[in-house]
Amino acid sequence: MVGRKKLGTIIVVLFTLLTVGVLYEIYVTAWPIVKMYMDGTPMESTPNWSRMGFWVVSTGVVWLFSGVHSFMLARDASG
């Protein structure tokens, strides 16, 4: 993050945690569907798409923030 080590570390950790959250939600959403097709059993519940949306949107917001912030720091550093 252009010399901002603490902020860069926070963003990397936050982005990693949010990405793990997205992967977990994909697993939670996809597993009942896979089980339904493999075993022929009906789904016990419908997928919670709002939770999936939360994780995807929040990960995207952090990703966009890091890019815009890096651009602004680089522009200010170049003078």
N, C-alpha and C positions, 0 to 999 in steps of 0.2 A: 504493500500500500504506500509506495513512494516515501519510505522513511518513517512511516507511522506504524511502528512494530506492534504496539499495544492494540491499536484499533484493528490492524490487520489480523492479529491473533484472535481477537474477539469475533471478527466477521468470519474467519475460517472455522472456528469452533461452532458458531451459531449456524452457519450454512451446513456444516457436516451434520449437526444434530437434526436440523430440519430435513435434510436429505434422508437420514435414517428414518425419520417420521414418515416421509413420503413412501419409502420402500416398505415400511411396516403396514401402512394403510393399503398399499397395493396388495400385499400378502393377505391381509384380513379381508379385503374385498374379493380377491380372486379365488381364494381357497374354497369357499362354499360353491362357487360356480364350477370349479374343477371337480370337486367332490360330487356335485350333482351330475355332471356328465359322465364321470367314471363309474359311479355306483348306481346311478339312476335314482338316487334319493332326492326328494324335493328339498329346496333350500329352506333352512330354518328361519332365516330373516333376510330382508332385502338389504343390499349394500347401503351404507351411510355415505352418500355422495357429498354431503355438505362437509363432513370431516375430511374427506379426500381433497375437496376444493380448498379448505383452510390450509392444509399442509402445502399444497402445490402453489397457491397464491403467496403464502408467507415466504416460501423458499424463493420464489421469483422476485419478490420485493427486496429481499436481502441481496440477491444476486445483482439486481439492477442498481441498488444503492451502492454496492461496492464498486461497480463499474463507473457510475457517475462521479462518485467521490474520488476515485483514483484519477479520473480525467481532470477534475477540478484541481486536485493537488498538483498534478503534473503541469497543468497550464500555469498555475501560480508559481511553481518552482522555476519554470522556464522564462518567466519574467515579463 
